[in-house]
């Protein structure tokens, strides 16, 4: 009898845990959904030994039937003066959310490990039948989330949204949301141990509560058929108890569209609208259509641009016309202040600098940036490359690593698939060619194409020597046959010789595909001047840009570029005193917003492309 009872409770705990950790890609379009912000100051405890997560036998408290008060997620306080509890969130210091911890506290600048956050809040549902979700814009890297002492789930990946339902666990008063964030780098991770950017830790993007009706609009995708720009296609997906035969209405006033739909048994309704008078989205006219989707008690609005992006031989066609991508690469760092970027102002500043340089395209490297960036690009008319953080040498043969990379890509596409500005999904950056790697990336690209038939696939590959001739370069990477746009990084004149080598280089690219140079560049300390072959001077960087732009124009398939990089950015790999001091200096703008000479070289080149 005893054993059956034990097995039953075990089954219940397990199923409850499984139910609770049914994490889902973040609720779509939280930008426009009414919500309650949990941003602001959160209490925190630094826990390098994970003392609040494991007992001294390294058994996780959350796996115990009774985790006990030493588990930090119980947010416990002593009941009497004799009780021993060796932590207290409410007596602890605070950190801002959203933000990384590294740039908030000097002592946390280099910290990589676990840190606990706690936020208390009161909340009463507007309608008793409604549901409530807690939504995170992103949290780097591994986040264990608890509400009122119960585990909601674990999210892995530092750059994509996730949410948990908390309806069943909610109290009207004194709810406590506890998040253990661990940004330790691991070999099997995505990214892996080694990167050239600062591993900012923490809850780096907004946290909000989202209340929905019991059945609500969980996902939708509206896009132009790439082969027929008069057809808007896609779907609307409901979530909840009432899924089958539900009425949905899609409204696009600018197109006098009011489309009634009925869901199938899975709560999904296909969209297929024929519209002749579409005002297409483009950098010259970034027109966004007001779109409304209504179903039952749920209604959401969005601003969606309609455009097609395709390739034809070595041309990239935007709305059927060739476009040259005048781009720049960007890291997600706060202009002037440093630290992880996360606000509308950050996005506006970064994208305004790109526009000032004459760009119509930005490469958001090497991971999904915050949603403000792509929403701003939609409004400003900038074309966008988004990338999954499969960077350098990932554990290609590890199925968990693949599942992790695939989920991060899925979360990215789920969030941004309705953004007209986003034209390219990049699968990876500078990954060493091998069968396991190519299979890994090919599977990711199949996932992306399955989720989104309307965009182009690429990856930042590496160039090689043609027939071993150091002066003739080519792309012989097997993944080049999978991508729509052939992109590669090249650092001739910086990691490979001096800028005067560039004029000797010939390119022999045999693929009949558009070529995009995803990176080239040179380091320069703002204000350091000298002759053009003296490293770290602005003249060296300027000379490299001049020579590179000349060399690249010899590539017949050249359709764009995104030089490395818009602004100097932090990297623990860059330690040269008085020059780098923890900054990668390949920016065209310094961390203080000062424009280097090469900024104007690229600006002039892009003006010549108009
Ligand atoms: C690499 C890499 C970047 C890096 C850059 C550099 O190509 O993709 O992440 O910062 O080169 O070395 O500066």
Boltz pocket constraint, residues with backbone or C-beta under 6 A from the ligand:
constraints:
  - pocket:
      binder: B
      contacts: [[A, 196], [A, 366], [A, 429], [A, 430], [A, 489], [A, 519], [A, 564], [A, 584], [A, 586]]
      max_distance: 6.0
